[in-house]
Every structure is written in structure tokens, then in C-alpha cells.
Amino acid sequence: MIRINLLGQAKPKASRRPVDTGAALPLLFVGAGVLFGALILGYLYYSWQRQLNDENTRIKTLQAQKTDLEQVKQQVEAFEKQKTVLQQRVSTIEQLQRDRTGGQELLDEIASTVARTENLWLTSMIRKGNNLTLDGASASVNGVANFITALKRSGYFSKIEIKESKQDEKNTAVQTFVFEVYAEITPPAAGVAAPHPQAKPASAPTQPAPKTGTPAKVG
């Protein structure tokens, strides 16, 4: 319904009540503080959570690297064991090769040395690596000494020691001296011939002087 003011007076405006802002300010500050604290806590939580995630990722990476390194370590240990076994095999093969190739040469040296010594013979020869033990007998002590001298002069042996030298009590019919000699095999380098003493030339057999008979007297 439309109302018309016939008197022409202005309608008085409704008066507004003044707002009391004194009581609202503390609530506003409290709300702002709560909001600011929530923002700070949220930021700190987000930062800590991100650091925690980064640390967890780093731990997983380090654990994976540790597992890989342990596998590599096991492989290295296995390779070291294989290397040790292979080195032992190679050393054994080289030793066998040296023994095989030097066997004939050793026998030739021993035979040549015995041949240059008068009234001496060997009864056994034992070789262990480069160690050599010789057992034999001689008609005299000088024969044993000459045999040791010949071994030294051959240049094929070193550290020659006589372990035992005594008269053979079992053989009373003929004077015999048994001996045991120890030596180390040290062959000269390839291309260097071992010095061999020259064999003494065999002396020519002496012809018996013709007998001069006394002429018979003629009586």
C-alpha cells in the first residue's frame, strides 16, 4: 500500500545505536592469534614432515647402497679366495715344470760329479723341491772330501753340507766310508754354462821294464 504525506514534512530518520567495539577487539586479537599460531604450526609441521620424508628417503637410499656394497664385498672376498687358489695352482705347476725340465740336467750333473771322483758311488738320491740329499759310500775319507769339492765347483749346487760320514761297520772285509750329503739345487742362469773342472787325462799304463838276465859263465 502506498502512503502519501500530505503535510509535506520530512519523515524523521531512524536513529542508529552506536556499536560497542571495546568488547570485540579482544576477540579479534584472540582470533588473529589463533589463526597466526595455526599458520605457524602448520608451516612447522609441513617443514618437519618434509624433513622426515627426506630423511626416510635418504635412509632407504643408504640401506640400498649398503646392500649393494655388501654384495660387492662378498664378490671381492670370493675373487680373493679364487685368486689365492689360482696362485697356489700356478706355483705348483711352475714347480712341477721346473722339476720336470731340470730332472735330466740334475742327473747329468750328479753323474758327471760322481764320475770325476775316484772310488765313490751313490746309493740313494732324494729330492724335495730344491733340496737334495745324497747317500753314498767311498773307499776313503778323501774320496768324500773330493766329492764335496766337485759339487761346489760344478756351480749347480749351493749350501753343501755333510750330514754324516763314518766307517761302514757292516762291511769288515773292505774299508768303506758311508756318507750323507745335503745340498740345494741352484742351476745357473740360462745361457751361462756351469764351470766344470777339466777331467784329469788318464795316465798311460806303465810298461814293465825288460828284465836283463846275467849271462851264464862258461866253465
C-alpha positions in Angstrom: 0.0 0.0 0.0 1.3 3.5 -0.9 1.2 6.2 1.7 1.2 9.8 0.7 2.4 12.5 3.1 0.0 15.4 2.6 1.6 17.6 5.2 4.8 17.9 3.3 7.0 17.3 6.3 10.0 15.2 6.1 9.9 11.9 7.7 12.3 11.7 10.6 15.2 9.1 10.1 15.5 6.2 12.4 18.5 6.8 14.8 21.2 4.0 14.8 22.6 2.7 18.0 26.4 3.2 18.5 28.4 -0.1 18.2 30.5 -1.0 21.2 33.8 -2.1 19.7 35.6 -2.4 23.0 34.4 -5.9 23.6 35.0 -7.1 20.1 38.7 -6.1 20.0 39.9 -8.8 22.4 38.0 -11.4 20.4 39.6 -10.1 17.2 43.1 -10.3 18.7 42.4 -13.8 20.0 41.1 -15.0 16.7 44.1 -13.4 14.9 46.5 -15.0 17.3 44.9 -18.4 16.9 45.0 -18.1 13.2 48.6 -16.9 13.2 49.5 -19.8 15.6 47.7 -22.2 13.4 49.6 -21.0 10.4 53.0 -21.2 12.2 52.2 -24.7 13.5 51.1 -25.7 10.0 54.3 -24.4 8.5 56.4 -26.1 11.1 54.5 -29.4 10.7 54.9 -29.2 6.9 58.6 -28.4 7.2 59.2 -31.2 9.8 57.2 -33.7 7.7 59.2 -32.8 4.6 62.5 -33.2 6.5 61.2 -36.5 7.9 60.3 -37.7 4.4 63.7 -36.6 3.1 65.5 -38.5 5.9 63.4 -41.6 5.3 64.3 -41.4 1.6 67.9 -40.9 2.4 67.9 -43.9 4.9 66.3 -46.1 2.2 69.0 -45.0 -0.3 71.8 -45.7 2.2 70.3 -49.1 3.0 70.2 -49.9 -0.7 73.8 -48.8 -1.1 74.8 -50.8 2.0 73.1 -53.9 0.5 75.0 -53.3 -2.8 78.3 -52.8 -1.0 77.8 -56.0 1.0 77.2 -57.9 -2.3 80.3 -56.3 -3.8 82.3 -57.2 -0.6 81.2 -60.8 -0.9 82.2 -60.9 -4.6 85.6 -59.4 -3.7 86.1 -61.9 -1.0 85.1 -64.7 -3.4 87.5 -63.3 -6.0 90.3 -63.1 -3.4 89.8 -66.8 -2.5 89.8 -67.8 -6.2 92.9 -65.7 -6.7 94.7 -67.5 -3.8 93.7 -70.9 -5.1 94.8 -70.0 -8.6 98.2 -68.6 -7.3 98.7 -71.9 -5.5 97.9 -73.9 -8.6 100.2 -71.7 -10.7 103.0 -72.1 -8.2 102.6 -75.8 -8.1 102.6 -76.0 -11.9 105.7 -73.9 -12.1 107.4 -76.0 -9.5 106.5 -79.2 -11.3 107.6 -77.7 -14.6 111.0 -76.7 -13.1 111.3 -80.2 -11.6 110.4 -81.9 -14.9 112.7 -79.8 -17.0 115.6 -79.9 -14.6 115.4 -83.6 -13.8 117.6 -84.8 -16.6 120.1 -81.9 -16.2 120.3 -82.8 -12.5 121.0 -86.4 -13.2 123.7 -85.4 -15.7 125.3 -83.1 -13.1 125.3 -85.8 -10.4 126.6 -88.5 -12.8 129.4 -86.2 -14.0 130.4 -85.2 -10.5 130.5 -88.9 -9.3 132.5 -89.8 -12.4 135.1 -87.3 -11.6 135.5 -88.7 -8.1 137.5 -91.9 -7.7 136.3 -94.9 -5.6 132.9 -93.3 -4.8 129.4 -94.4 -5.6 125.9 -93.2 -4.6 123.3 -95.5 -3.0 120.3 -93.1 -3.0 119.2 -89.6 -4.0 116.2 -87.8 -2.6 114.9 -84.5 -4.0 112.3 -82.3 -2.3 111.9 -79.1 -4.3 115.3 -77.6 -4.5 116.7 -79.7 -1.6 118.8 -82.7 -2.4 120.0 -85.5 -0.1 122.7 -87.8 -1.4 123.7 -91.1 0.3 126.7 -93.0 -0.8 129.9 -94.8 0.1 133.6 -94.3 -0.6 136.8 -96.2 -0.2 138.4 -93.3 1.7 137.6 -90.1 3.6 139.5 -88.2 0.9 137.0 -89.5 -1.7 134.1 -87.9 0.2 136.0 -84.6 0.5 136.8 -84.7 -3.2 133.1 -85.4 -4.0 132.0 -82.3 -1.9 134.7 -80.2 -3.7 133.4 -81.4 -7.1 129.8 -80.5 -6.1 130.9 -77.0 -5.2 132.9 -76.5 -8.3 130.1 -77.6 -10.6 128.2 -74.3 -9.9 124.9 -76.3 -9.8 124.7 -76.7 -6.1 125.0 -74.5 -3.0 124.9 -74.8 0.8 126.6 -78.1 0.6 126.8 -79.8 4.0 127.9 -83.2 5.0 125.5 -84.7 7.5 127.2 -87.9 8.3 130.5 -89.6 7.4 131.6 -92.8 9.1 133.2 -96.1 8.5 130.8 -98.9 7.5 130.9 -101.4 10.3 128.8 -103.9 8.4 131.4 -104.4 5.7 134.5 -105.5 7.6 136.2 -107.2 4.7 136.9 -103.9 2.8 137.3 -100.5 4.4 134.3 -98.4 3.3 133.1 -95.0 4.5 129.4 -94.2 4.2 128.2 -90.6 4.0 125.1 -88.4 3.7 125.4 -85.0 1.9 122.8 -82.2 1.8 122.8 -79.6 -0.9 120.5 -77.0 -2.5 119.9 -77.0 -6.3 120.8 -73.6 -7.7 121.2 -74.1 -11.5 123.0 -71.2 -13.3 121.0 -68.8 -15.4 120.1 -69.8 -18.9 122.9 -69.3 -21.4 125.6 -69.4 -18.7 127.4 -72.7 -18.7 128.3 -74.1 -15.3 132.1 -74.3 -14.8 133.3 -77.9 -14.9 136.7 -78.7 -13.8 138.7 -80.4 -16.6 138.9 -84.1 -16.1 142.4 -85.3 -15.5 143.8 -87.1 -18.5 144.1 -90.8 -18.0 147.7 -91.7 -17.4 149.2 -94.1 -19.8 149.8 -97.6 -18.4 153.4 -98.0 -17.5 155.3 -100.7 -19.4 157.3 -103.1 -17.2 161.0 -102.7 -17.7 162.6 -105.6 -19.5 164.5 -107.9 -17.3 168.2 -108.2 -18.0 169.5 -111.6 -17.3 173.0 -112.3 -16.2 175.0 -114.3 -18.9 175.9 -117.8 -17.7 179.5 -118.4 -17.1 181.3 -120.8 -19.3 183.4 -123.1 -17.3 
